[in-house]
Amino acid sequence: MNLETPDLGRSRQTDAALTTEYEDYDDTSGSYDNTRVPIGVPIVLDFLASTPTTLSEQTVLDAGCGTGSCLAELRGRIGTLHGRELNTGMQQVAKKRFADDPSVQIEQGSITELPFADETFDGIICNQVLHHLDSGKIDDGGTVDFPNVNKFFREAFRVLRPNGVLVINTSSHQQHRDGFWWAALIPEVIDRMVPRFPSIDRFEKIFQQTGFVGFETGVPVDEVLQGEQYLRPEGPLSAAWRAGDSSWSLATEEELAQAVNTVTAKLEDGSMAAFLKEREQLRAKIGQTTFVVARKP
Ligand SMILES: C[S@@+](CC[C@H](N)C(=O)[O-])C[C@H]1O[C@@H](n2cnc3c(N)ncnc32)[C@H](O)[C@@H]1O
């Protein structure tokens, strides 16, 4: 990393039909696994184990599976796995990963339309995907609207078997502000990102409205989405590192340059360690992510 030439490379939009609105996962797919790790696997397995079918006989869908890193953690423990992924680049990485494994099927397409028969799955997992579905705009009635998230929930309900579970990993609004150290560098960006995430209370309502029962939450407080890369003080100066958190792709050129200047100054004047320590004290209390889970009756 050369501190004098920070990489201001931005994510670009390419094929609008097969990429998400604000992050170009075709660009990111090649390096995604360097800056993101699956978290909360024991929590996911506990929720899946709460259904009547033993894990080794279950059929489970990973909705928005990305490069398939979560599926790789479940492989060998769950009978049959399916991954559905919209983006071409991410889907290709996942498909290659499981090319020789007939127990894992990867398909390309949107999770708002699930081409599966009713009552196919014992469980559906969905990790850090739903903020890509809706912009969180205020509708005519004055409430934040999540039409595509609702569509996904209806589809998930349809393809789950009775007693099947929907296990979603998201971040609460407070986790957004205090669970990622760099959020303090780009507060206006986080303000724009947060409305894309239904609050935890809103998730509970969406579950209920769709017909799910037994709402529960779980927080993997000690795990971070970026794994060993998380506390790299010079991380924000690298486009590949920033690609590990889609908030950065909502930053304007000006906001990005400001964040890069702040990091560079903190590295030069020696104040970065204290800044990280202060930010980490907040994250240690609340974690980065929350699982929201409920069951089809
Ligand atoms: C932050 S990544 C998470 C990937 C993976 N679940 C993980 O935990 O590593 C978000 C993923 O959601 C995918 N995605 C966004 N909108 C989607 C949609 N409508 N249908 C399927 N996948 C979608 C993106 O292409 C991207 O791979």
The ligand as a Tripos MOL2 file, in Angstrom:
@<TRIPOS>MOLECULE
LIG
   27    29     1     0     0
SMALL
NO_CHARGES

@<TRIPOS>ATOM
      1 C1        -22.9400   -8.2430    0.3890 C.3       1 LIG1
      2 S1        -23.1030   -9.4850   -0.8060 S.3       1 LIG1
      3 C2        -23.4420  -10.9030    0.2160 C.3       1 LIG1
      4 C3        -23.1180  -12.1800   -0.4790 C.3       1 LIG1
      5 C4        -23.2290  -13.4360    0.4120 C.3       1 LIG1
      6 N1        -24.5730  -13.6200    0.8760 N.3       1 LIG1
      7 C5        -22.2640  -13.3550    1.5560 C.2       1 LIG1
      8 O1        -22.7100  -13.3790    2.7110 O.co2     1 LIG1
      9 O2        -21.0580  -13.2970    1.3020 O.co2     1 LIG1
     10 C6        -24.6730   -9.1530   -1.5300 C.3       1 LIG1
     11 C7        -24.9980  -10.1160   -2.6410 C.3       1 LIG1
     12 O3        -26.3790  -10.0200   -2.9590 O.3       1 LIG1
     13 C8        -26.5010  -10.1840   -4.3510 C.3       1 LIG1
     14 N2        -27.8300   -9.6750   -4.7660 N.ar      1 LIG1
     15 C9        -28.2480   -8.3930   -4.7650 C.ar      1 LIG1
     16 N3        -29.5170   -8.3150   -5.2010 N.ar      1 LIG1
     17 C10       -29.9100   -9.5840   -5.4750 C.ar      1 LIG1
     18 C11       -31.1160  -10.1680   -5.9510 C.ar      1 LIG1
     19 N4        -32.1920   -9.4210   -6.2430 N.pl3     1 LIG1
     20 N5        -31.1640  -11.5020   -6.1200 N.ar      1 LIG1
     21 C12       -30.0780  -12.2890   -5.8500 C.ar      1 LIG1
     22 N6        -28.9080  -11.7830   -5.3860 N.ar      1 LIG1
     23 C13       -28.8180  -10.4570   -5.2040 C.ar      1 LIG1
     24 C14       -25.3330   -9.3930   -4.8810 C.3       1 LIG1
     25 O4        -25.0740   -9.6670   -6.2390 O.3       1 LIG1
     26 C15       -24.2500   -9.8360   -3.9360 C.3       1 LIG1
     27 O5        -23.6170  -11.0080   -4.3690 O.3       1 LIG1
@<TRIPOS>BOND
     1     1     2 1
     2     2     3 1
     3     2    10 1
     4     3     4 1
     5     4     5 1
     6     5     6 1
     7     5     7 1
     8     7     8 2
     9     7     9 1
    10    10    11 1
    11    11    12 1
    12    11    26 1
    13    12    13 1
    14    13    14 1
    15    13    24 1
    16    14    15 ar
    17    14    23 ar
    18    15    16 ar
    19    16    17 ar
    20    17    18 ar
    21    17    23 ar
    22    18    19 1
    23    18    20 ar
    24    20    21 ar
    25    21    22 ar
    26    22    23 ar
    27    24    25 1
    28    24    26 1
    29    26    27 1
@<TRIPOS>SUBSTRUCTURE
     1 LIG1         1 GROUP 0 **** ****
